[in-house]
């Protein structure tokens, strides 16, 4: 279902009547600048995160004294 061309024209005509042409142009440019800034910030965050992952040292396995089966001692893993 979505918005068709006719519905979009009606919405734009109502917005033009409410805000006026000059104000509508300003709103559009401000909205475009906000979207552009948001995309730039997301891209910078992605590159920063990938840079951190590349520079991070390799994770080491944890050293445990024993496994839970060895601690209980009552039952073995084989039977």
C-alpha positions in Angstrom: 0.0 0.0 0.0 2.4 2.9 0.5 2.0 6.5 -0.5 1.3 7.1 -4.2 2.1 10.1 -6.3 -1.3 11.7 -5.9 -1.1 11.4 -2.0 2.4 12.9 -2.1 1.2 15.9 -4.1 -1.7 16.5 -1.7 0.7 16.4 1.3 3.1 18.8 -0.4 0.3 21.2 -1.3 -1.0 21.3 2.2 2.6 21.8 3.5 3.0 24.7 1.0 -0.2 26.3 2.2 0.7 26.0 5.9 4.4 27.0 5.8 4.7 29.0 2.6 7.3 28.5 -0.2 10.2 30.4 1.5 9.8 28.6 4.8 9.3 25.2 3.1 12.6 25.7 1.2 14.4 26.5 4.5 12.9 23.5 6.2 14.0 21.2 3.3 17.5 22.5 3.3 17.8 22.2 7.1 16.5 18.6 7.0 18.9 17.7 4.2 21.8 19.1 6.2 20.7 17.2 9.2 20.6 13.9 7.3 24.0 14.6 5.7 25.5 15.3 9.2 23.9 12.1 10.6 25.3 10.0 7.8 28.7 11.5 8.2 28.7 10.8 12.0 27.7 7.2 11.4 30.4 6.7 8.8 33.0 8.2 11.2 31.8 6.0 14.0 32.1 2.9 11.8 35.6 3.7 10.7 36.7 4.5 14.3 35.3 1.2 15.5 37.0 -0.8 12.7 40.3 1.0 13.5 40.0 0.0 17.1 39.3 -3.6 16.2 42.4 -3.7 14.0 44.7 -2.2 16.6 43.4 -4.3 19.5 45.7 -7.1 20.6 44.5 -10.7 20.0 42.3 -12.0 22.7 43.8 -14.7 24.8 41.9 -17.8 26.1 41.0 -17.8 29.7 43.1 -20.1 32.0 40.9 -22.1 34.3 42.2 -24.3 37.1 39.7 -27.1 36.2 36.5 -27.8 34.4 33.2 -28.2 36.3 33.2 -32.0 35.7 36.6 -32.3 37.3 35.6 -30.3 40.3 32.5 -32.5 41.1 34.5 -35.7 41.0 31.4 -37.8 41.4 30.7 -38.5 37.7 33.1 -38.8 34.9 32.4 -37.6 31.4 32.7 -41.1 29.9 30.0 -42.8 31.9 
